Amino acid sequence: MTKHSILIVDDNANLRAGLKVLFEQSELVSEIHQASNGREAIQVATRANPAVILLDVGMPIMDGIEACQQLKQKWPELKVIMLTSHDDERDIFAALAAGANGYCLKDADFSRLETAVNAVVRGDLWIDSTIAHKVLRALPKSAGATTPDEMVYEQLSERELQVLQLIVEGLSNQEIGDRLSIKKDTVKTHIKHIMDKLAVSDRTQAAVKALRHGLV
């Protein structure tokens, strides 16, 4: 498994310390750096060149939204996961507009944060499923859309719906295979069929369409 350098940014020193301990026990991470605000995060990122930044939304001096925007302008390939105690829609939209690759609640299980890191490193957009449902309910429905979309729903097999649910949860192909006790190649085949039936070109679009149309 490839390990990645991460930067934890939060004005709460206890939270930073707690995450540091958890990541030290994880197989995901090679180096762990810390910063207490957005401005310091940019300074540390310049020096440490992390692959993933875990960025608190609300901080003094420079908040996470502004920091995310500046970080992505400097390093477009950098992966940023926003951390927050609240699921405020305005913050979520602002973070995504700033270029965030993921959005996770601070009280989520650590395994969810590990899943988020894996997802964004793969190039996927990762939003905690609880937050994603709230965000998509706030978006305007396209003309003629129904919830759930019965025509699309009926096209998907029971197994494809199970796979789609796990895609929405941010699991990798291997993790989906392990959860459903099927081979990774079988998962890939199911995902191809799902994308064909939903008329989308990637996993993120499939997850968004699934949530918007009430398929999971």
N, C-alpha and C positions, 0 to 999 in steps of 0.2 A: 504494500500500500504506500502510495506517495504521501509524504508528510509535507505540511505547509507552515510557513511562518505567519503568525497572526498578531494583530495589534488590538488590544482591548482598551476601549475608550469610554470612560464613565467617571463622573465626578464623585461617585461613591466608592471610596477606597476599599470598603469591606466587600462590595460586589466584585470589584476587580480582583481582589485576592481570592475570593471564592471561585470565580471562573478560572483563574490561573491554576488553582489546585486541581480542578476538574479536568482542564485541558492537559495538565502534566500527566494525568493518568490515562489520557486518550492516545490512540494510535494515529490520530490525525495530524498532530502538531510537532514541528521540529524546533521552533523558537516561539517564545511568547514575549511580547512587548506591551507596555502599558502607557496610557496618557490619561490626563484628568479633564481635558476639555478639547474642543475642536482645534484651536490654534496649536496646542501642544501636539495633537495628533498629526497635523501636517508636518511639524518639525521632526517627529519621531519617524514618520513614514519616509521622509526624505533621507534619513540616515539608515533606517533598517530595511526598507524596501519589502514590506510584508505582502503576502499574497492575498490575505483576507483581513478586513478590518471589521470588528464588532463595535458599532458606534451608537452610543446613547443618543436619543432624540433631544432630550432637554438637559442642557448643561450651561453653566455660566461662561462668560468671556466669548465663546463662539459655540452656538448650539450645533446639534448633529446634522440638521438639514443644510445649513450653510457650509459646514465642514465637508459633508458628502459632495456637495456641488463643486467645491474647490478641489477636493481630492480627485474626483472623476475628471475634472478639466485637466489636471496635471498628469494623471495616470489613468487613461480610459479603460485599460484592461484590469485595473484593480477591482477586486470584489468587495463590496460593502454590504454588510448586514446590519440593518437598524435594529436597535434594542429599545423597548419601551415598556413602561408599566401600564400604559393605557392604549386602548384600541380606537383612538380618535381618528375619524375618517380624514379630517383635514391634514393631520400629520402624515397619515399613510400616503395620501395623494401627493403631498409635498415631497415626501421622501422618494417616491417613485419618479416624480418629475425631476428630482435632483440627480437621478441616476442610480439609486440604490438597487442592489441585486437581490436583496432579501429583507424580510420584515418579520421579527420574532418578538413575542412577549417575554418579558424577563422572568415571569413565573412559570414558563413552560419547562417541561422536563429537559434535563441536559441532553438526553438522546435526541430531542427535537432540534436542538441547536447544532448537534453533530450532523444531523441530517441536512440542516440548512447549509452548513459549511460545505458538505459534500456536493450538494446541489449547485451552489453558486460556482464552485470550482469547475464543475462540469460545463458551466455556461448556462444553466437554467435559472429562471426567476423563481425564487422561493418565498412564498407568503404563507404563514401559518394558516391552516384551513379555517380556523375560527375567524380570523381577521379577513380572510379572502371572501368568505360568505358575506360578511358585513359590507365590505368594499363593493362587491359586485351587486348587492342589493341597492346600493346608492347610485350605481351607474344607470343611465337611461337605457331602457330596453329598445332594441332595434324594432322597426316597424313590423308588425305581424308576428313577433316572437311570442311564444307561449311558454309557461312554466308549470310543470315540466314539458319539454318538447316531446310529445308522445311518438311522433314519427321517428325521430332520431333514437329515442329510447328503445323502441321496438327493433331497431336495426342491430343493436348491440346484444351480444350473447351475455349470459349470466357471468361467465368467466371474464369477458371483456369489461363488464361493469365493475367487477372486483378489481381488475388491473387498473381501470380508470380511477377508482377511489384511491388506490395507493399512489398513483401518479399525483393526484391532487394533494395527498399528504406529503409529497416530496421525496418518496423513496426512489432509490436507484433501481436499475433492472435486476441487479443481484439481490438486493433487499426484497424486491417484489417476489422474485423466484423463491427466496428462502421463506417468505411469509406464506406463499401459496403452495409451497412444496412442488414447484415445477422448475424446469431447466431455464437458464438465462436465455438461451436461443428461443425457447417457447415464449418467453415474455416479450422478446423483440418482435416475434411474429404477431402476438396479440396487439402490441402497440402499433404496428404497421396497419393492421386491420382497423383499429380504433381511429387512427388519423385519417385513413381513407374514408371511413364512414362519417366522420365528423367534418370532413373536407378541410382539414388543417394540416400545417406543414411541420409542426414540432410539438413536443410534449407540453410546453407552456401554453400554447394556444388550445391544446386539448383540455388542459385543466381549467382554463378560463371559460371555455365553451361549456364544459361539464357543469361548472358552478352557475354560470349565467342561465342555463336552460334547466337547472334542477335535476341533472342526471345522477348526482351523487349527494 
